[in-house]
Amino acid sequence: MTASSHGRDSVSAACSPYIIWAALFALPLLAAGMPSDAGAKDKAEQAAAAETKSQKTKSKPGAHAGQASQKTGAVPAKADQPAQDGGKPPATSGSEAEGGAKPDAGVQPAAEAAPKPPAWSEAEIADARAHCAVVLQRIQAIVLPHEPIKDGACGAPAPIELISIGENPRVTLSPPAVVTCDLAEALAGWMERDVQPLARKHLKSEIVKIETMSSYSCRNAYGRKKARLSEHGLANALDIGGFVTSSKKTADVLDDWGKPQRVIIAEQEAEKRAADAAAAKLAEAGLAANPMPAVLPLALPSTTGAAAAELARSTIIEGVPDAATAELVSAPASNAQTKLGGPVLKPAKKRAAELKAAAAPPPQPVGPAERTFLREAHKSACRIFGTTLGPEANEAHLNHFHLDMAERKFTKICD
């Protein structure tokens, strides 16, 4: 063996471990690359198939478009189809708009198209608050300022939340009422000058709480759709359900007012109509049982042997027959008819007087102390407020007093 060959053998022996290690690292890499090559080959084949299919589709546009429309449920678009809805272009979807399509210049977002509700101006609010400050200085009241209210035609520029009125005793409103300062002043004056003296007189105690039912509420009168705006919608009205004294005595409008006079009159009128109907039926029944007798012919021979006969009247003699030819023969006294036409009815004038007396309402008896207090308090409110309604007005006010500051041209409303 030569020296050169011996050197090559020694170099091969020295490199063989490195060759083995390189082969071990290369095999996994080759194994991982094979699926990648296979996947790339599959993708290439699928792309070629798709290209072939698209070319076939282009060659037959009618058939494939019809099939596509049946699968998706959409109507194929036509290039020459006119715009619908009066010439307006069809609306684009959200994805088209995001893709850069410009919206129609005539179409505005709903938020921009909707007009903003009108609001009180700064001058109106400032004037109302200045007036309110002057009014509150004249009365004893605990109030909280309220934000201006504006809801269409409803609202007030400077309403307050009325907590209590008066001092010694302090009268709380439960719950507090959202009203105007003018209404608060009217309530304070009414309470001091009228309600408290009446409570001391009839209830032997003073009022310490007003049970409120409604103050500000944006609605029409009586809650009807077709009616004028209620004063409640202007924070200018208050509904009171009752009063509570310091001795825990309660005067409740629904429980203690008593039967309204309008209900009493309606019941009397209904009774009168029923009595008249019963009397009419009774009269008809009597006439049917005892009808008016017809004209009675008289064909009896006369006592003098005269051959003549005549027609006899049933009640009165309207003529005197010729004595030579006829003679009136009366029936025996025992057979004389004394009553005709059924039962005897009362004279018309007497009947009318009785009906008139029945229609007149009886004097209202003096009720309990709570009833008297409520009725006199309601009467005193009519002198202060523009409108005072209670149980006598209608069924809608059967359980409360409605007080408001509406301006009246001629006279205040008091029911």
Beta strands, then each sheet from edge to edge (+ up, - down):
strand 1: 141-145
strand 2: 149-151
strand 3: 154-156
strand 4: 160-165
strand 5: 171-179
strand 6: 207-214
strand 7: 237-245
strand 8: 250-252
strand 9: 387-389
strand 10: 401-404
strand 11: 413-414
sheet 1: 1+ 4- 5+ 6+ 7- 8+
sheet 2: 1+ 4- 5+ 6+ 7- 10+ 9- 11-
sheet 3: 2+ 3-
end
